[in-house]
Amino acid sequence: MYTAPSGRQIELRHGEQVVVVTEVGAGLRSYMAGARPVIDGYPETQSCTGARGHSLIPWPNRVKDGKYGWDGIEHQLDLTEPAFSGAIHGLTRWASWQLLEHDGAHVSLGHILYPCPGWPWVLECRIDYSLDDTGLSVHTTATNLGEGPCPYGTGAHPYLSVGTPTIDTAHARVPGSLYLPVDAVGIPTGREPVQGTHYDLRTEELLGARKIDVAYTDLDRGPDGRARVRLHLPSGPAVALWADEGYPYLEVFTGDSLPQPERRRTGLGVEPMTCAPNAFNSGDGLLTLDPGQGHSARWGIEPYA
């Protein structure tokens, strides 16, 4: 009996919008608005590459050397990015998630993250995907079921698309006035103003050939408290990713370093993050969940931005 590499495929529909969420990682594999792709996803017959649509728990981005200290104890995570000697994008993205609820336009999936190398706590995780007239909303919650406080962060990794072969002809707006420059292995070295740099996308600019793989912060938010990254074609479609105030950071990735040459620059990676890269060491935005304490945050995609 055939099983897709990403497990069970869960379809959501609302009007002309169709979303596919996967059992593996509770990931976002596909999002169509009519005949137009809203994200740069991957086929059902393939495994996810480039963290496309993955949810990132209990940390987004990287932990330097996979090492961090907590409550006087040093922890060593598996090095899931060996080329950079780091641990990347958390511990739940390849796990099988349990289907909790599903109707035509909504699905809830849950997962218990038990202790594993470098992570001695128990975390109850839940992700809710919902479609409505405005688009897709994603609600991520986590609760510490362990005996002691634990570090926590979360993020997501969709790639926005306006249906073009590459993002080079698209215009983008990123509402961050600060960016986090990184070293050779992707670890932040400080904060810098975007003013005067090619990272400055506070007004919509042609992406062209510019290469970006940094986190933005000091985000400009609308009256609804949401920060929005917008990708559009001047004479064509547009799409926006929004993040509520639970996400103070947005990683933007043009995909130039992906190991699959055919997938480079085919979508704009926009990653809402509750903390900065390497927050398990720097503490930059890192959350502490006491026993029984939960955290929730919301992001979403507007296909008609």
C-alpha positions in Angstrom: 0.0 0.0 0.0 1.5 3.4 -1.1 2.4 5.9 1.6 3.5 9.4 0.6 6.9 10.4 2.0 5.2 13.2 4.0 2.5 10.8 5.3 -1.2 11.5 5.3 -2.3 14.4 3.1 -5.0 16.5 4.6 -6.9 18.8 2.2 -8.6 22.1 3.2 -10.9 24.0 0.9 -12.6 27.3 1.0 -14.0 28.8 -2.3 -11.2 28.5 -4.8 -8.5 28.1 -2.2 -7.0 24.6 -1.6 -4.4 23.8 1.0 -2.6 20.5 1.7 -1.2 19.9 5.2 0.9 16.8 5.9 1.1 14.3 8.7 4.9 14.5 8.8 5.8 17.7 10.6 2.3 19.1 10.4 3.7 20.9 7.4 2.2 23.1 4.7 2.9 21.3 1.4 0.7 23.1 -1.1 -1.5 26.2 -1.3 -3.4 27.1 -4.4 -5.8 30.0 -5.1 -7.6 28.8 -8.2 -4.9 27.9 -10.7 -2.2 30.0 -9.0 0.3 28.7 -6.5 0.5 30.8 -3.4 3.5 29.0 -2.0 6.4 27.2 -3.6 5.7 23.7 -2.2 6.6 20.2 -3.2 4.9 17.2 -4.9 3.1 14.5 -2.8 5.5 11.9 -4.3 8.6 13.7 -2.8 10.0 14.4 0.6 10.3 17.9 1.8 13.5 19.8 0.9 14.7 23.2 2.1 12.3 22.9 5.1 9.5 23.9 2.7 6.4 24.6 4.8 7.8 23.0 7.9 6.9 24.1 11.4 9.8 24.7 13.7 9.6 23.6 17.3 11.1 24.1 20.0 13.4 26.5 18.2 13.5 28.1 14.7 16.7 28.5 12.7 20.1 27.5 14.2 21.7 26.5 17.5 25.5 27.0 17.2 27.4 23.7 17.4 24.1 22.2 18.7 25.2 23.2 22.2 23.5 25.4 24.8 23.4 25.8 28.6 20.2 25.7 30.7 19.9 26.0 34.4 23.6 25.2 34.8 23.6 22.1 32.6 25.2 21.9 29.2 23.1 20.2 26.5 24.2 18.7 23.2 21.7 18.4 20.3 22.2 16.2 17.3 23.9 18.1 14.5 21.2 18.2 11.9 23.2 20.7 9.8 26.6 19.0 9.8 28.1 21.3 7.1 27.7 24.2 9.5 28.2 22.0 12.7 24.8 23.1 13.9 21.4 22.0 14.9 18.7 23.5 12.7 14.9 24.1 12.8 13.9 22.2 16.0 12.9 18.6 16.7 9.3 18.1 15.4 9.6 18.7 11.6 10.2 15.0 10.7 7.8 13.6 13.3 4.4 12.0 12.7 1.7 14.3 14.0 -1.7 13.1 15.2 -4.9 14.3 13.5 -7.1 15.9 16.2 -9.8 17.6 14.2 -10.7 18.1 10.5 -13.5 19.7 8.6 -13.6 21.3 5.2 -11.6 24.4 6.0 -9.9 23.6 9.2 -7.5 21.0 10.6 -5.8 20.5 14.0 -2.8 18.3 14.5 -1.0 17.4 17.7 2.4 16.0 18.8 4.1 15.2 22.1 7.8 16.0 22.0 9.4 13.7 24.5 13.0 13.9 25.8 15.7 13.2 23.2 19.4 14.0 22.9 19.9 17.6 24.1 16.2 18.1 25.0 15.2 16.7 28.4 11.6 18.1 28.6 8.1 17.1 27.5 6.3 19.5 25.3 2.7 19.2 24.1 2.4 20.8 20.6 -0.6 21.7 18.5 -1.0 23.4 15.2 -4.3 24.6 13.7 -4.7 25.6 10.0 -7.8 27.4 8.9 -9.0 28.9 5.6 -11.5 31.8 5.2 -12.2 34.5 2.7 -9.0 36.4 3.6 -6.7 33.3 3.3 -4.9 30.9 5.6 -4.2 31.4 9.3 -1.9 29.1 11.4 -2.1 28.9 15.2 0.8 27.2 17.0 0.5 26.4 20.7 2.9 24.6 23.0 2.6 23.6 26.7 5.4 22.5 29.0 4.3 19.1 30.5 7.6 18.5 32.3 8.8 19.1 35.8 11.1 22.1 35.3 11.2 25.3 33.1 12.3 24.8 29.5 13.5 27.1 26.8 11.1 27.6 23.9 10.8 29.1 20.5 8.9 28.4 17.3 8.7 29.4 13.7 7.5 28.3 10.3 9.1 28.0 6.9 6.8 28.6 3.9 8.2 29.9 0.6 5.9 32.5 -1.0 5.2 32.4 -4.8 3.6 34.6 -7.4 3.7 31.8 -10.0 6.9 32.8 -11.7 9.8 30.4 -12.4 12.1 32.5 -10.1 11.5 35.4 -7.7 13.9 37.7 -9.6 11.1 39.6 -11.4 9.0 40.0 -8.3 8.9 43.0 -6.0 9.0 42.6 -2.2 8.3 44.5 0.9 9.8 43.5 4.2 8.7 45.7 7.2 11.9 45.4 9.3 14.2 48.4 10.1 16.9 46.2 11.6 18.6 43.1 10.3 20.8 40.5 12.0 24.1 40.1 10.1 25.5 36.5 10.4 28.9 34.8 10.4 30.0 32.0 8.0 27.8 29.4 9.7 24.6 31.6 9.9 24.9 32.8 13.5 24.0 36.4 14.2 26.8 38.8 15.1 24.7 41.8 16.1 22.0 44.1 14.8 22.3 46.7 12.0 20.0 49.2 10.4 18.8 48.2 7.0 19.1 51.8 5.8 21.7 52.0 3.0 22.0 48.2 2.5 20.5 45.8 0.0 18.4 44.4 2.8 16.3 47.5 2.9 12.9 46.5 1.6 10.7 48.8 3.7 9.3 50.1 0.5 8.6 47.6 -2.3 11.6 47.0 -4.4 12.5 44.7 -7.3 14.2 41.6 -5.8 16.4 41.2 -8.9 19.5 39.2 -8.1 19.9 40.3 -4.5 20.7 37.5 -2.1 19.1 37.5 1.4 19.3 35.0 4.2 19.0 37.1 7.4 16.5 37.8 10.2 14.7 41.1 10.4 13.3 42.7 13.5 12.0 46.1 14.8 9.0 45.3 12.6 6.5 47.8 11.4 3.0 46.6 12.2 -0.4 47.6 11.0 -3.4 48.6 13.2 -4.2 44.9 13.6 -0.8 44.3 15.2 0.4 42.2 12.2 3.7 42.6 10.3 3.4 41.7 6.6 5.9 40.7 4.0 4.4 41.2 0.5 5.6 39.7 -2.7 4.0 40.8 -6.0 4.3 41.3 -9.7 3.6 44.8 -10.9 1.2 43.5 -13.6 0.2 40.3 -11.8 -0.7 38.6 -8.6 0.4 39.4 -5.1 0.7 37.4 -1.8 1.5 38.4 1.7 2.6 36.6 4.9 1.5 38.2 8.1 2.7 37.5 11.7 1.1 38.6 14.9 3.0 40.1 17.8 4.0 36.7 19.0 6.6 36.8 16.2 9.1 39.7 16.7 11.4 38.3 13.9 11.1 37.5 10.3 13.7 35.5 8.4 13.8 36.2 4.7 15.6 33.7 2.4 16.0 33.9 -1.3 17.1 30.3 -1.5 20.5 30.8 -3.1 22.2 28.3 -0.8 19.8 25.4 -1.2 21.5 22.1 -2.1 19.1 21.5 -4.9 20.1 23.9 -7.7 16.7 23.5 -9.4 14.9 24.9 -6.3 17.1 28.0 -5.8 15.2 31.3 -6.0 11.9 29.6 -7.0 10.1 31.0 -3.9 10.8 33.6 -1.2 11.3 32.0 2.1 9.5 34.0 4.8 9.9 32.6 8.3 8.0 34.1 11.2 10.0 33.4 14.4 9.4 34.0 18.1 13.1 34.3 18.7 16.3 35.1 16.9 18.7 32.5 15.4 20.8 30.9 18.1 18.5 32.2 20.8 19.2 29.1 22.9 22.6 30.6 23.4 22.1 34.4 23.0 18.7 34.6 24.8 17.6 37.0 22.0 13.8 36.6 22.2 14.0 33.2 23.9 10.9 32.2 25.9 10.9 30.3 29.2 7.9 28.0 29.7 7.3 27.0 33.4 5.7 23.6 34.1 2.1 23.8 32.9 2.7 27.1 31.0 1.7 27.4 27.4 2.5 29.8 24.6 0.6 30.6 21.4 1.3 32.6 18.3 -0.4 33.2 14.9 0.7 33.8 11.4 -1.0 33.4 8.0 -0.9 34.0 4.3 -3.1 36.4 2.3 -3.3 35.2 -1.3 -5.1 38.4 -2.5 -2.8 40.9 -0.9 
